[in-house]
Amino acid sequence: MSAEGAEPGPGSEPGPGSGPGPGPLCPEHGQALSWFCGSERRPVCAACAGLGGRCRGHRICRAEERAEELRNKIVDQCERLQLQSAAITKYVADVLPGKNQRAVSMASAARELVIQRLSLVRSLCESEEQRLLEQVHGEEERAHQSILTQRVHWAEALQKLDTIRTGLVDMLTHLDDLQLIVSQARQKEQEIFERTEEAEGILDPQESEMLNFNEKCTRSPLLTQLWATAVLGSLSGTEDVRIDERTVSPFLQLSDDRKTLTFSTKKSKACADGPERFDHWPNALAATSFQNGLHAWMVNVQNSCAYKVGVASGHLPRKGSGSDCRLGHNAFSWVFSRYDQEFRFSHNGQHEPLGLLRGPAQLGVVLDLQARELLFYEPASGTVLYTHHGSFPGPLFPVFAVADQTISIVH
């Protein structure tokens, strides 16, 4: 027996009504292809399927049975296609219009949200602008009134001094030596003493902060935060800040693109010593310096627990282990530093602790030389970490120090 149905005998043909008229014949036996070999996946004749045929032992079934099986599969496939077509038609007719309507509705809501939030930002900015301008105007008026008051005061003092001097000159002019000594000597001496005492009571002018315009009136946390966000968003990445390889400490490795510094506990012997190189502290200067204008750059610091980032004067000493070469411990450097979980701003040996709960992953640096301002910013939270105001002598270089793992200037 074959694997499927009864094995056909020699010359066995389909019965009456089993199929259409004569079709293709077996090229080997010249008989009708009335059987199907499942093993070879092709129609065969009765002789091929018989005991002596080439398909003996194969999976054999009648051709009409195989055709019926295929028809059933085709019918099933047609039904699935019909169901799939109906589902697609329903999706296009019912779901997509709803999706489109929801997209339109959500886009409208998104527009409203953007307009609403930016309107609030604009309103806050306008209110802050008005408040700060009024504060500036008030400070200007206060300084102006203080100066006017001083003018009146010193005008009166000058007039009083002139009167005293005129009286004393009159004595010198109208009294001869004998009169000055003898005539009403005690009265004249007392008068001279009183006028001298009165003159000494008029103090010399002293410098007073009350007469100066206070620039702190423009310092606003909101303005600073919005300004720093805008500056870093527009300028960060446009500054081509790269490390000057001549300055890199032998305890640091510099990447090929000159943007990444990696700390090494072993001092490299490959670095040729030169006047620009830091030979003890793990420091490095950027190749670019800034003398005026507004500048911003970003540093990836998430992999390091010991680093310093900031600016330094080109006069910063490079040789030795003294504080004059250590960033933040001299008058030539201004840095934000991290050591483990301690964060601080350092300049000229003064270290101001910063109460940060976690280390920033990226550190933005904004340098406004016109406003004499250095700002450190965390872009992830939009937080101003520290702002330093003061004068900076000469051109400033971005400066870096690494004592753990790696930091990188963000492209």
Contacts in CASP RR format, 6 or more apart in sequence:
PFRMAT RR
TARGET T0000
AUTHOR 0000-0000-0000
METHOD contacts of the structure
MODEL  1
MSAEGAEPGPGSEPGPGSGPGPGPLCPEHGQALSWFCGSERRPVCAACAG
LGGRCRGHRICRAEERAEELRNKIVDQCERLQLQSAAITKYVADVLPGKN
QRAVSMASAARELVIQRLSLVRSLCESEEQRLLEQVHGEEERAHQSILTQ
RVHWAEALQKLDTIRTGLVDMLTHLDDLQLIVSQARQKEQEIFERTEEAE
GILDPQESEMLNFNEKCTRSPLLTQLWATAVLGSLSGTEDVRIDERTVSP
FLQLSDDRKTLTFSTKKSKACADGPERFDHWPNALAATSFQNGLHAWMVN
VQNSCAYKVGVASGHLPRKGSGSDCRLGHNAFSWVFSRYDQEFRFSHNGQ
HEPLGLLRGPAQLGVVLDLQARELLFYEPASGTVLYTHHGSFPGPLFPVF
AVADQTISIVH
1 7 0 8 1.000
2 49 0 8 1.000
2 56 0 8 1.000
2 57 0 8 1.000
2 58 0 8 1.000
2 59 0 8 1.000
2 60 0 8 1.000
3 57 0 8 1.000
3 58 0 8 1.000
3 59 0 8 1.000
3 60 0 8 1.000
4 38 0 8 1.000
4 59 0 8 1.000
4 60 0 8 1.000
4 61 0 8 1.000
5 60 0 8 1.000
5 61 0 8 1.000
7 49 0 8 1.000
7 50 0 8 1.000
7 51 0 8 1.000
7 60 0 8 1.000
8 35 0 8 1.000
8 46 0 8 1.000
8 49 0 8 1.000
8 50 0 8 1.000
8 60 0 8 1.000
9 46 0 8 1.000
9 50 0 8 1.000
9 51 0 8 1.000
10 46 0 8 1.000
10 47 0 8 1.000
10 50 0 8 1.000
11 31 0 8 1.000
11 46 0 8 1.000
11 47 0 8 1.000
12 34 0 8 1.000
12 46 0 8 1.000
13 31 0 8 1.000
13 32 0 8 1.000
13 34 0 8 1.000
13 46 0 8 1.000
14 32 0 8 1.000
14 34 0 8 1.000
14 62 0 8 1.000
14 63 0 8 1.000
14 64 0 8 1.000
18 34 0 8 1.000
18 62 0 8 1.000
18 64 0 8 1.000
19 64 0 8 1.000
22 32 0 8 1.000
23 32 0 8 1.000
23 33 0 8 1.000
24 33 0 8 1.000
25 31 0 8 1.000
25 32 0 8 1.000
25 33 0 8 1.000
25 45 0 8 1.000
26 32 0 8 1.000
26 33 0 8 1.000
26 44 0 8 1.000
26 45 0 8 1.000
26 47 0 8 1.000
26 48 0 8 1.000
28 45 0 8 1.000
28 47 0 8 1.000
28 48 0 8 1.000
28 54 0 8 1.000
29 45 0 8 1.000
29 47 0 8 1.000
29 48 0 8 1.000
30 45 0 8 1.000
31 45 0 8 1.000
31 46 0 8 1.000
31 47 0 8 1.000
32 45 0 8 1.000
33 43 0 8 1.000
33 44 0 8 1.000
33 45 0 8 1.000
33 63 0 8 1.000
34 43 0 8 1.000
34 45 0 8 1.000
34 46 0 8 1.000
34 62 0 8 1.000
34 63 0 8 1.000
35 43 0 8 1.000
35 44 0 8 1.000
35 45 0 8 1.000
35 46 0 8 1.000
35 48 0 8 1.000
35 49 0 8 1.000
35 55 0 8 1.000
35 60 0 8 1.000
35 61 0 8 1.000
35 62 0 8 1.000
35 63 0 8 1.000
36 42 0 8 1.000
36 43 0 8 1.000
36 44 0 8 1.000
36 60 0 8 1.000
36 61 0 8 1.000
36 62 0 8 1.000
36 63 0 8 1.000
36 65 0 8 1.000
36 66 0 8 1.000
37 43 0 8 1.000
37 44 0 8 1.000
37 48 0 8 1.000
37 49 0 8 1.000
37 55 0 8 1.000
37 58 0 8 1.000
37 59 0 8 1.000
37 60 0 8 1.000
38 58 0 8 1.000
38 59 0 8 1.000
38 60 0 8 1.000
38 61 0 8 1.000
38 66 0 8 1.000
39 55 0 8 1.000
39 58 0 8 1.000
39 59 0 8 1.000
40 55 0 8 1.000
40 58 0 8 1.000
43 63 0 8 1.000
43 66 0 8 1.000
44 54 0 8 1.000
44 55 0 8 1.000
44 60 0 8 1.000
47 53 0 8 1.000
48 54 0 8 1.000
48 55 0 8 1.000
49 55 0 8 1.000
49 56 0 8 1.000
49 58 0 8 1.000
49 60 0 8 1.000
50 56 0 8 1.000
121 226 0 8 1.000
124 222 0 8 1.000
125 226 0 8 1.000
128 220 0 8 1.000
128 222 0 8 1.000
128 223 0 8 1.000
131 220 0 8 1.000
132 217 0 8 1.000
132 218 0 8 1.000
132 220 0 8 1.000
132 223 0 8 1.000
135 217 0 8 1.000
135 218 0 8 1.000
136 217 0 8 1.000
136 218 0 8 1.000
138 217 0 8 1.000
139 213 0 8 1.000
139 214 0 8 1.000
139 217 0 8 1.000
140 213 0 8 1.000
143 210 0 8 1.000
143 211 0 8 1.000
143 212 0 8 1.000
143 213 0 8 1.000
143 214 0 8 1.000
146 208 0 8 1.000
146 210 0 8 1.000
146 211 0 8 1.000
147 211 0 8 1.000
150 205 0 8 1.000
150 211 0 8 1.000
154 205 0 8 1.000
157 202 0 8 1.000
160 198 0 8 1.000
160 202 0 8 1.000
161 199 0 8 1.000
161 202 0 8 1.000
164 195 0 8 1.000
164 198 0 8 1.000
164 199 0 8 1.000
167 195 0 8 1.000
168 192 0 8 1.000
168 195 0 8 1.000
171 180 0 8 1.000
171 188 0 8 1.000
171 191 0 8 1.000
171 192 0 8 1.000
175 183 0 8 1.000
175 188 0 8 1.000
180 188 0 8 1.000
215 389 0 8 1.000
221 384 0 8 1.000
224 375 0 8 1.000
224 384 0 8 1.000
224 387 0 8 1.000
225 382 0 8 1.000
225 383 0 8 1.000
225 384 0 8 1.000
228 366 0 8 1.000
228 375 0 8 1.000
228 377 0 8 1.000
228 382 0 8 1.000
228 384 0 8 1.000
229 377 0 8 1.000
229 379 0 8 1.000
229 382 0 8 1.000
231 294 0 8 1.000
231 296 0 8 1.000
231 366 0 8 1.000
232 296 0 8 1.000
232 298 0 8 1.000
232 364 0 8 1.000
232 366 0 8 1.000
232 377 0 8 1.000
232 379 0 8 1.000
233 296 0 8 1.000
235 294 0 8 1.000
235 295 0 8 1.000
235 296 0 8 1.000
236 296 0 8 1.000
236 297 0 8 1.000
236 298 0 8 1.000
236 364 0 8 1.000
236 410 0 8 1.000
237 297 0 8 1.000
237 298 0 8 1.000
237 410 0 8 1.000
237 411 0 8 1.000
239 288 0 8 1.000
239 295 0 8 1.000
239 296 0 8 1.000
239 297 0 8 1.000
240 288 0 8 1.000
241 259 0 8 1.000
241 286 0 8 1.000
241 288 0 8 1.000
241 297 0 8 1.000
241 398 0 8 1.000
241 409 0 8 1.000
242 257 0 8 1.000
242 258 0 8 1.000
242 259 0 8 1.000
242 286 0 8 1.000
242 287 0 8 1.000
242 288 0 8 1.000
242 409 0 8 1.000
243 254 0 8 1.000
243 258 0 8 1.000
243 259 0 8 1.000
243 261 0 8 1.000
243 284 0 8 1.000
243 285 0 8 1.000
243 286 0 8 1.000
243 287 0 8 1.000
243 400 0 8 1.000
243 409 0 8 1.000
244 276 0 8 1.000
244 284 0 8 1.000
244 285 0 8 1.000
244 286 0 8 1.000
244 287 0 8 1.000
245 254 0 8 1.000
245 258 0 8 1.000
246 274 0 8 1.000
246 276 0 8 1.000
246 277 0 8 1.000
247 276 0 8 1.000
247 277 0 8 1.000
247 278 0 8 1.000
247 283 0 8 1.000
247 284 0 8 1.000
247 285 0 8 1.000
247 318 0 8 1.000
248 254 0 8 1.000
248 261 0 8 1.000
248 271 0 8 1.000
248 277 0 8 1.000
248 278 0 8 1.000
248 284 0 8 1.000
249 277 0 8 1.000
249 278 0 8 1.000
249 279 0 8 1.000
249 280 0 8 1.000
249 281 0 8 1.000
249 282 0 8 1.000
249 283 0 8 1.000
249 284 0 8 1.000
250 267 0 8 1.000
250 268 0 8 1.000
250 269 0 8 1.000
250 271 0 8 1.000
250 277 0 8 1.000
250 279 0 8 1.000
251 263 0 8 1.000
251 264 0 8 1.000
251 265 0 8 1.000
251 266 0 8 1.000
251 267 0 8 1.000
251 268 0 8 1.000
251 282 0 8 1.000
252 261 0 8 1.000
252 262 0 8 1.000
252 263 0 8 1.000
252 264 0 8 1.000
252 282 0 8 1.000
252 284 0 8 1.000
252 402 0 8 1.000
253 261 0 8 1.000
253 262 0 8 1.000
253 264 0 8 1.000
253 268 0 8 1.000
254 260 0 8 1.000
254 261 0 8 1.000
254 284 0 8 1.000
255 261 0 8 1.000
255 262 0 8 1.000
255 408 0 8 1.000
258 287 0 8 1.000
259 408 0 8 1.000
259 409 0 8 1.000
259 411 0 8 1.000
260 406 0 8 1.000
260 407 0 8 1.000
260 408 0 8 1.000
260 409 0 8 1.000
261 284 0 8 1.000
261 400 0 8 1.000
261 402 0 8 1.000
261 406 0 8 1.000
261 407 0 8 1.000
261 408 0 8 1.000
262 402 0 8 1.000
262 405 0 8 1.000
262 406 0 8 1.000
263 282 0 8 1.000
263 304 0 8 1.000
263 306 0 8 1.000
263 402 0 8 1.000
263 403 0 8 1.000
263 404 0 8 1.000
263 405 0 8 1.000
263 406 0 8 1.000
271 277 0 8 1.000
273 279 0 8 1.000
275 318 0 8 1.000
276 285 0 8 1.000
276 318 0 8 1.000
277 318 0 8 1.000
278 284 0 8 1.000
278 318 0 8 1.000
278 319 0 8 1.000
278 325 0 8 1.000
279 318 0 8 1.000
279 319 0 8 1.000
279 320 0 8 1.000
280 319 0 8 1.000
280 320 0 8 1.000
280 321 0 8 1.000
280 322 0 8 1.000
280 325 0 8 1.000
281 320 0 8 1.000
281 321 0 8 1.000
281 325 0 8 1.000
281 326 0 8 1.000
281 327 0 8 1.000
281 401 0 8 1.000
282 401 0 8 1.000
282 402 0 8 1.000
282 403 0 8 1.000
283 308 0 8 1.000
283 325 0 8 1.000
283 327 0 8 1.000
283 399 0 8 1.000
283 400 0 8 1.000
283 401 0 8 1.000
284 399 0 8 1.000
284 400 0 8 1.000
284 401 0 8 1.000
285 312 0 8 1.000
285 314 0 8 1.000
285 316 0 8 1.000
285 397 0 8 1.000
285 398 0 8 1.000
285 399 0 8 1.000
285 400 0 8 1.000
286 397 0 8 1.000
286 398 0 8 1.000
286 399 0 8 1.000
286 400 0 8 1.000
288 397 0 8 1.000
288 398 0 8 1.000
289 314 0 8 1.000
289 395 0 8 1.000
289 396 0 8 1.000
289 397 0 8 1.000
290 311 0 8 1.000
290 367 0 8 1.000
290 369 0 8 1.000
290 395 0 8 1.000
290 396 0 8 1.000
290 397 0 8 1.000
291 369 0 8 1.000
291 394 0 8 1.000
291 395 0 8 1.000
291 396 0 8 1.000
292 369 0 8 1.000
292 370 0 8 1.000
293 368 0 8 1.000
293 369 0 8 1.000
293 370 0 8 1.000
294 366 0 8 1.000
294 367 0 8 1.000
294 368 0 8 1.000
294 369 0 8 1.000
294 370 0 8 1.000
295 366 0 8 1.000
295 367 0 8 1.000
295 368 0 8 1.000
295 369 0 8 1.000
296 364 0 8 1.000
296 365 0 8 1.000
296 366 0 8 1.000
296 367 0 8 1.000
297 364 0 8 1.000
297 365 0 8 1.000
297 398 0 8 1.000
297 409 0 8 1.000
297 410 0 8 1.000
298 362 0 8 1.000
298 363 0 8 1.000
298 364 0 8 1.000
298 365 0 8 1.000
298 379 0 8 1.000
298 409 0 8 1.000
298 410 0 8 1.000
299 309 0 8 1.000
299 362 0 8 1.000
299 363 0 8 1.000
299 364 0 8 1.000
299 365 0 8 1.000
299 400 0 8 1.000
299 407 0 8 1.000
299 408 0 8 1.000
299 409 0 8 1.000
299 410 0 8 1.000
300 361 0 8 1.000
300 362 0 8 1.000
300 407 0 8 1.000
300 408 0 8 1.000
300 409 0 8 1.000
300 410 0 8 1.000
301 307 0 8 1.000
301 309 0 8 1.000
301 338 0 8 1.000
301 359 0 8 1.000
301 360 0 8 1.000
301 361 0 8 1.000
301 362 0 8 1.000
301 363 0 8 1.000
301 407 0 8 1.000
302 360 0 8 1.000
302 361 0 8 1.000
302 362 0 8 1.000
303 405 0 8 1.000
303 406 0 8 1.000
303 407 0 8 1.000
304 338 0 8 1.000
304 402 0 8 1.000
304 404 0 8 1.000
304 405 0 8 1.000
304 406 0 8 1.000
304 407 0 8 1.000
305 338 0 8 1.000
305 339 0 8 1.000
305 340 0 8 1.000
305 404 0 8 1.000
305 405 0 8 1.000
306 338 0 8 1.000
306 339 0 8 1.000
306 340 0 8 1.000
306 402 0 8 1.000
306 403 0 8 1.000
306 404 0 8 1.000
307 337 0 8 1.000
307 338 0 8 1.000
307 400 0 8 1.000
307 401 0 8 1.000
307 402 0 8 1.000
307 403 0 8 1.000
307 404 0 8 1.000
307 407 0 8 1.000
308 327 0 8 1.000
308 328 0 8 1.000
308 335 0 8 1.000
308 336 0 8 1.000
308 337 0 8 1.000
308 338 0 8 1.000
308 346 0 8 1.000
308 399 0 8 1.000
308 400 0 8 1.000
308 401 0 8 1.000
309 335 0 8 1.000
309 336 0 8 1.000
309 337 0 8 1.000
309 363 0 8 1.000
309 365 0 8 1.000
309 376 0 8 1.000
309 398 0 8 1.000
309 399 0 8 1.000
309 400 0 8 1.000
309 407 0 8 1.000
310 327 0 8 1.000
310 333 0 8 1.000
310 334 0 8 1.000
310 335 0 8 1.000
310 336 0 8 1.000
310 365 0 8 1.000
310 374 0 8 1.000
310 376 0 8 1.000
310 398 0 8 1.000
310 399 0 8 1.000
310 400 0 8 1.000
311 333 0 8 1.000
311 334 0 8 1.000
311 335 0 8 1.000
311 365 0 8 1.000
311 367 0 8 1.000
311 374 0 8 1.000
311 392 0 8 1.000
311 396 0 8 1.000
311 397 0 8 1.000
311 398 0 8 1.000
311 399 0 8 1.000
312 327 0 8 1.000
312 332 0 8 1.000
312 333 0 8 1.000
312 334 0 8 1.000
312 335 0 8 1.000
312 396 0 8 1.000
312 397 0 8 1.000
312 399 0 8 1.000
313 332 0 8 1.000
313 333 0 8 1.000
313 392 0 8 1.000
313 393 0 8 1.000
313 394 0 8 1.000
313 395 0 8 1.000
313 396 0 8 1.000
313 397 0 8 1.000
314 332 0 8 1.000
314 394 0 8 1.000
314 395 0 8 1.000
314 396 0 8 1.000
314 397 0 8 1.000
315 332 0 8 1.000
315 393 0 8 1.000
316 325 0 8 1.000
316 330 0 8 1.000
316 332 0 8 1.000
316 333 0 8 1.000
316 399 0 8 1.000
317 324 0 8 1.000
317 325 0 8 1.000
317 330 0 8 1.000
317 332 0 8 1.000
318 325 0 8 1.000
319 325 0 8 1.000
322 329 0 8 1.000
323 329 0 8 1.000
323 330 0 8 1.000
323 349 0 8 1.000
324 330 0 8 1.000
324 332 0 8 1.000
327 333 0 8 1.000
327 335 0 8 1.000
327 337 0 8 1.000
327 346 0 8 1.000
327 399 0 8 1.000
327 401 0 8 1.000
328 334 0 8 1.000
328 335 0 8 1.000
328 337 0 8 1.000
328 346 0 8 1.000
328 347 0 8 1.000
328 348 0 8 1.000
328 349 0 8 1.000
328 351 0 8 1.000
329 346 0 8 1.000
329 348 0 8 1.000
329 349 0 8 1.000
330 348 0 8 1.000
330 349 0 8 1.000
331 347 0 8 1.000
331 348 0 8 1.000
333 346 0 8 1.000
333 347 0 8 1.000
333 399 0 8 1.000
334 345 0 8 1.000
334 346 0 8 1.000
334 347 0 8 1.000
334 374 0 8 1.000
334 388 0 8 1.000
334 392 0 8 1.000
335 345 0 8 1.000
335 346 0 8 1.000
335 347 0 8 1.000
335 399 0 8 1.000
335 401 0 8 1.000
336 343 0 8 1.000
336 344 0 8 1.000
336 345 0 8 1.000
336 354 0 8 1.000
336 363 0 8 1.000
336 365 0 8 1.000
336 376 0 8 1.000
336 385 0 8 1.000
336 386 0 8 1.000
337 343 0 8 1.000
337 344 0 8 1.000
337 345 0 8 1.000
337 346 0 8 1.000
337 401 0 8 1.000
338 359 0 8 1.000
339 403 0 8 1.000
342 353 0 8 1.000
343 353 0 8 1.000
343 354 0 8 1.000
343 355 0 8 1.000
343 356 0 8 1.000
343 359 0 8 1.000
343 385 0 8 1.000
344 351 0 8 1.000
344 352 0 8 1.000
344 353 0 8 1.000
344 354 0 8 1.000
345 351 0 8 1.000
345 352 0 8 1.000
345 354 0 8 1.000
345 376 0 8 1.000
345 386 0 8 1.000
345 388 0 8 1.000
346 352 0 8 1.000
347 388 0 8 1.000
352 386 0 8 1.000
354 385 0 8 1.000
354 386 0 8 1.000
356 385 0 8 1.000
360 378 0 8 1.000
360 380 0 8 1.000
360 385 0 8 1.000
361 380 0 8 1.000
362 378 0 8 1.000
362 379 0 8 1.000
362 380 0 8 1.000
362 410 0 8 1.000
363 376 0 8 1.000
363 377 0 8 1.000
363 378 0 8 1.000
363 385 0 8 1.000
364 376 0 8 1.000
364 377 0 8 1.000
364 378 0 8 1.000
364 379 0 8 1.000
365 374 0 8 1.000
365 375 0 8 1.000
365 376 0 8 1.000
365 377 0 8 1.000
365 398 0 8 1.000
366 373 0 8 1.000
366 374 0 8 1.000
366 375 0 8 1.000
366 376 0 8 1.000
366 377 0 8 1.000
367 373 0 8 1.000
367 374 0 8 1.000
367 375 0 8 1.000
367 396 0 8 1.000
368 374 0 8 1.000
368 375 0 8 1.000
369 392 0 8 1.000
369 396 0 8 1.000
372 389 0 8 1.000
372 390 0 8 1.000
372 391 0 8 1.000
372 392 0 8 1.000
373 387 0 8 1.000
373 388 0 8 1.000
373 389 0 8 1.000
373 390 0 8 1.000
374 387 0 8 1.000
374 388 0 8 1.000
374 392 0 8 1.000
375 384 0 8 1.000
375 386 0 8 1.000
375 387 0 8 1.000
375 388 0 8 1.000
376 384 0 8 1.000
376 385 0 8 1.000
376 386 0 8 1.000
376 387 0 8 1.000
377 383 0 8 1.000
377 384 0 8 1.000
377 385 0 8 1.000
378 385 0 8 1.000
400 407 0 8 1.000
END
